[in-house]
């Protein structure tokens, strides 16, 4: 299953919440193939992505947004490419 990881602050800021909502909207297009997971920007996994700003949006292992909300419409083509079609 392909993951969209949304790294944000705890508690989440307004942009982190919006980033998660957009990721969930995009994931709805791929029922059973994509899941959205929230991660803490200060957690150990975040270090691997070199977070310098939140939200950080990662699809698979590809960073698609750093310090900004990525609209669902921009996430969908990335997801399609990574799913192979």
MDTraj code that builds the backbone (N, CA, C; nanometers):
import mdtraj as md
import numpy as np

residues = "UNK UNK UNK UNK UNK UNK UNK UNK UNK UNK UNK UNK UNK UNK UNK UNK UNK UNK UNK UNK UNK UNK UNK UNK UNK UNK UNK UNK UNK UNK UNK UNK UNK UNK UNK UNK UNK UNK UNK UNK UNK UNK UNK UNK UNK UNK UNK UNK UNK UNK UNK UNK UNK UNK UNK UNK UNK UNK UNK UNK UNK UNK UNK UNK UNK UNK UNK UNK UNK UNK UNK UNK UNK UNK UNK UNK UNK UNK UNK UNK UNK UNK UNK UNK UNK".split()
xyz = np.array([
    [0.0849, -0.1177, 0.0000],
    [0.0000, 0.0000, 0.0000],
    [0.0898, 0.1246, 0.0000],
    [0.0571, 0.2187, -0.0850],
    [0.1311, 0.3436, -0.0943],
    [0.0908, 0.4356, 0.0204],
    [0.1895, 0.4972, 0.0823],
    [0.1610, 0.5876, 0.1932],
    [0.1863, 0.7324, 0.1544],
    [0.0961, 0.8185, 0.2014],
    [0.1197, 0.9621, 0.1992],
    [0.1475, 0.9986, 0.3437],
    [0.2676, 1.0455, 0.3698],
    [0.3056, 1.0842, 0.5053],
    [0.2972, 1.2357, 0.5158],
    [0.2276, 1.2816, 0.6170],
    [0.2169, 1.4248, 0.6429],
    [0.2868, 1.4512, 0.7755],
    [0.4027, 1.5151, 0.7674],
    [0.4787, 1.5488, 0.8869],
    [0.4374, 1.6880, 0.9322],
    [0.4026, 1.6991, 1.0596],
    [0.3590, 1.8274, 1.1120],
    [0.3932, 1.8434, 1.2582],
    [0.3502, 1.9544, 1.3104],
    [0.3760, 1.9862, 1.4499],
    [0.2746, 1.9158, 1.5395],
    [0.3087, 1.9080, 1.6681],
    [0.2167, 1.8526, 1.7676],
    [0.2009, 1.9552, 1.8774],
    [0.0810, 2.0095, 1.8982],
    [-0.0416, 1.9866, 1.8205],
    [-0.0280, 2.0461, 1.6804],
    [-0.1088, 1.9955, 1.5863],
    [-0.0946, 2.0395, 1.4473],
    [-0.1352, 2.1854, 1.4264],
    [-0.0564, 2.2536, 1.3434],
    [-0.0898, 2.3911, 1.3062],
    [-0.1985, 2.3879, 1.1983],
    [-0.2506, 2.5028, 1.1622],
    [-0.3578, 2.5106, 1.0621],
    [-0.3126, 2.4532, 0.9276],
    [-0.1906, 2.4851, 0.8851],
    [-0.1433, 2.4332, 0.7566],
    [-0.1206, 2.2826, 0.7602],
    [-0.0778, 2.2310, 0.8740],
    [-0.0598, 2.0859, 0.8857],
    [-0.1944, 2.0142, 0.8761],
    [-0.2967, 2.0714, 0.9375],
    [-0.4316, 2.0142, 0.9278],
    [-0.4810, 2.0191, 0.7837],
    [-0.4585, 2.1314, 0.7157],
    [-0.5017, 2.1438, 0.5758],
    [-0.4268, 2.0453, 0.4872],
    [-0.2985, 2.0275, 0.5123],
    [-0.2189, 1.9331, 0.4331],
    [-0.2731, 1.7915, 0.4487],
    [-0.3112, 1.7558, 0.5707],
    [-0.3676, 1.6229, 0.5931],
    [-0.5013, 1.6072, 0.5212],
    [-0.5865, 1.7104, 0.5276],
    [-0.7165, 1.7033, 0.4579],
    [-0.6973, 1.6863, 0.3074],
    [-0.6027, 1.7590, 0.2485],
    [-0.5770, 1.7465, 0.1051],
    [-0.5246, 1.6071, 0.0707],
    [-0.4395, 1.5527, 0.1557],
    [-0.3876, 1.4180, 0.1334],
    [-0.5007, 1.3148, 0.1405],
    [-0.5902, 1.3317, 0.2363],
    [-0.7046, 1.2408, 0.2477],
    [-0.7950, 1.2502, 0.1255],
    [-0.8141, 1.3725, 0.0746],
    [-0.8949, 1.3913, -0.0465],
    [-0.8334, 1.3167, -0.1647],
    [-0.7031, 1.3283, -0.1792],
    [-0.6343, 1.2601, -0.2889],
    [-0.6435, 1.1090, -0.2719],
    [-0.6255, 1.0604, -0.1499],
    [-0.6284, 0.9162, -0.1233],
    [-0.7643, 0.8552, -0.1534],
    [-0.8704, 0.9336, -0.1384],
    [-1.0061, 0.8832, -0.1677],
    [-1.0187, 0.8348, -0.3112],
    [-0.9386, 0.8875, -0.4006],
    [-0.9435, 0.8489, -0.5419],
    [-0.8843, 0.7091, -0.5658],
    [-0.8153, 0.6558, -0.4657],
    [-0.7425, 0.5302, -0.4818],
    [-0.7770, 0.4336, -0.3682],
    [-0.9046, 0.4072, -0.3517],
    [-0.9542, 0.3243, -0.2420],
    [-0.8763, 0.1932, -0.2317],
    [-0.8263, 0.1675, -0.1117],
    [-0.7553, 0.0431, -0.0860],
    [-0.6119, 0.0400, -0.1342],
    [-0.5648, 0.1467, -0.1996],
    [-0.4292, 0.1484, -0.2521],
    [-0.3393, 0.2508, -0.1836],
    [-0.4015, 0.3497, -0.1206],
    [-0.3265, 0.4601, -0.0612],
    [-0.3775, 0.4855, 0.0799],
    [-0.2845, 0.5058, 0.1718],
    [-0.3236, 0.5442, 0.3073],
    [-0.2476, 0.6709, 0.3471],
    [-0.3117, 0.7499, 0.4300],
    [-0.2516, 0.8729, 0.4798],
    [-0.2133, 0.8504, 0.6253],
    [-0.0886, 0.8844, 0.6570],
    [-0.0414, 0.8715, 0.7947],
    [0.0171, 1.0039, 0.8403],
    [-0.0143, 1.0403, 0.9634],
    [0.0413, 1.1616, 1.0235],
    [0.1668, 1.1234, 1.0991],
    [0.2671, 1.2081, 1.0863],
    [0.3925, 1.1864, 1.1575],
    [0.4333, 1.3160, 1.2263],
    [0.5024, 1.3015, 1.3362],
    [0.5511, 1.4168, 1.4113],
    [0.6791, 1.4684, 1.3459],
    [0.6840, 1.5979, 1.3215],
    [0.7999, 1.6598, 1.2574],
    [0.9262, 1.6490, 1.3418],
    [0.9104, 1.6195, 1.4699],
    [1.0268, 1.6053, 1.5573],
    [1.0608, 1.4591, 1.5845],
    [0.9900, 1.3681, 1.5193],
    [1.0127, 1.2255, 1.5397],
    [1.1335, 1.1745, 1.4642],
    [1.1781, 1.0536, 1.4973],
    [1.2982, 0.9978, 1.4338],
    [1.2837, 0.9786, 1.2825],
    [1.1653, 0.9440, 1.2368],
    [1.1463, 0.9242, 1.0920],
    [1.1633, 1.0553, 1.0157],
    [1.1272, 1.1643, 1.0786],
    [1.1358, 1.2958, 1.0145],
    [1.2798, 1.3335, 0.9813],
    [1.3727, 1.2903, 1.0637],
    [1.5139, 1.3229, 1.0412],
    [1.5627, 1.2718, 0.9061],
    [1.5110, 1.1593, 0.8624],
    [1.5529, 1.1012, 0.7350],
    [1.5177, 1.1904, 0.6160],
    [1.4150, 1.2744, 0.6340],
    [1.3717, 1.3626, 0.5263],
    [1.4276, 1.5040, 0.5390],
    [1.5059, 1.5293, 0.6421],
    [1.5678, 1.6601, 0.6599],
    [1.4673, 1.7736, 0.6687],
    [1.3689, 1.7581, 0.7542],
    [1.2624, 1.8584, 0.7663],
    [1.3196, 1.9924, 0.8100],
    [1.2858, 2.0964, 0.7328],
    [1.3239, 2.2320, 0.7706],
    [1.2013, 2.3213, 0.7863],
    [1.0875, 2.2724, 0.7386],
    [0.9622, 2.3476, 0.7513],
    [0.8464, 2.2493, 0.7472],
    [0.7369, 2.2863, 0.8138],
    [0.6172, 2.2020, 0.8117],
    [0.5051, 2.2772, 0.7420],
    [0.4099, 2.2057, 0.6867],
    [0.4048, 2.0598, 0.6751],
    [0.5010, 2.0077, 0.5691],
    [0.5425, 1.8842, 0.5863],
    [0.6206, 1.8129, 0.4862],
    [0.5317, 1.6993, 0.4378],
    [0.5120, 1.6903, 0.3067],
    [0.4261, 1.5868, 0.2490],
    [0.5135, 1.4945, 0.1648],
    [0.5069, 1.3655, 0.1962],
    [0.5870, 1.2642, 0.1286],
    [0.4924, 1.1592, 0.0717],
    [0.5053, 1.1305, -0.0574],
    [0.4265, 1.0250, -0.1220],
    [0.5246, 0.9135, -0.1567],
    [0.5003, 0.7952, -0.1008],
    [0.5997, 0.6885, -0.1126],
    [0.7225, 0.7361, -0.0374],
    [0.8315, 0.7557, -0.1072],
    [0.9506, 0.8159, -0.0459],
    [0.9872, 0.9470, -0.1150],
    [0.8950, 1.0007, -0.1928],
    [0.9201, 1.1230, -0.2684],
    [0.8606, 1.2440, -0.1960],
    [0.9458, 1.3420, -0.1664],
    [0.8977, 1.4656, -0.1044],
    [0.8276, 1.5483, -0.2115],
    [0.7006, 1.5807, -0.1873],
    [0.6231, 1.6574, -0.2853],
    [0.5851, 1.7958, -0.2347],
    [0.6082, 1.8220, -0.1075],
    [0.5784, 1.9541, -0.0539],
    [0.6518, 1.9779, 0.0758],
    [0.7194, 2.0914, 0.0822],
    [0.7963, 2.1244, 0.2024],
    [0.7591, 2.2656, 0.2441],
    [0.6949, 2.2769, 0.3614],
    [0.6581, 2.4081, 0.4123],
    [0.5372, 2.4695, 0.3454],
    [0.4561, 2.3845, 0.2795],
    [0.3356, 2.4341, 0.2135],
    [0.2312, 2.3241, 0.2058],
    [0.1082, 2.3664, 0.1852],
    [-0.0022, 2.2718, 0.1658],
    [-0.0030, 2.2318, 0.0188],
    [-0.0009, 2.1021, -0.0064],
    [-0.0061, 2.0519, -0.1442],
    [-0.1506, 2.0132, -0.1742],
    [-0.2123, 2.0789, -0.2740],
    [-0.3518, 2.0470, -0.3068],
    [-0.3668, 1.9036, -0.3575],
    [-0.4830, 1.8457, -0.3328],
    [-0.5122, 1.7096, -0.3788],
    [-0.4889, 1.6961, -0.5288],
    [-0.5239, 1.7976, -0.6044],
    [-0.5081, 1.7932, -0.7503],
    [-0.3617, 1.7764, -0.7918],
    [-0.2692, 1.8198, -0.7091],
    [-0.1266, 1.8020, -0.7403],
    [-0.0730, 1.6699, -0.6867],
    [-0.1378, 1.6157, -0.5856],
    [-0.0965, 1.4869, -0.5311],
    [-0.1398, 1.3709, -0.6200],
    [-0.2563, 1.3824, -0.6799],
    [-0.3135, 1.2722, -0.7591],
    [-0.2204, 1.2257, -0.8707],
    [-0.1630, 1.3154, -0.9545],
    [-0.0719, 1.2661, -1.0593],
    [0.0528, 1.1968, -1.0042],
    [0.1025, 1.2429, -0.8909],
    [0.2184, 1.1787, -0.8286],
    [0.1813, 1.0375, -0.7841],
    [0.0642, 1.0251, -0.7242],
    [0.0170, 0.8941, -0.6790],
    [-0.0005, 0.8011, -0.7994],
    [-0.0642, 0.8512, -0.9047],
    [-0.0847, 0.7701, -1.0258],
    [0.0479, 0.7198, -1.0813],
    [0.1463, 0.8077, -1.0860],
    [0.2777, 0.7695, -1.1376],
    [0.3403, 0.6596, -1.0510],
    [0.3320, 0.6764, -0.9203],
    [0.3939, 0.5789, -0.8311],
    [0.3190, 0.4460, -0.8288],
    [0.1900, 0.4498, -0.8565],
    [0.1120, 0.3251, -0.8628],
    [0.1261, 0.2572, -0.9988],
    [0.1914, 0.3261, -1.0909],
    [0.2173, 0.2662, -1.2216],
    [0.1066, 0.2848, -1.3221],
    [0.0360, 0.3948, -1.3097],
    [-0.0637, 0.4082, -1.4124],
    [-0.1490, 0.5231, -1.4018],
])
top = md.Topology()
chain = top.add_chain()
for i, resn in enumerate(residues, 1):
    res = top.add_residue(resn, chain, resSeq=i)
    for name in ("N", "CA", "C"):
        top.add_atom(name, md.element.get_by_symbol(name[0]), res)
traj = md.Trajectory(xyz[None], top)
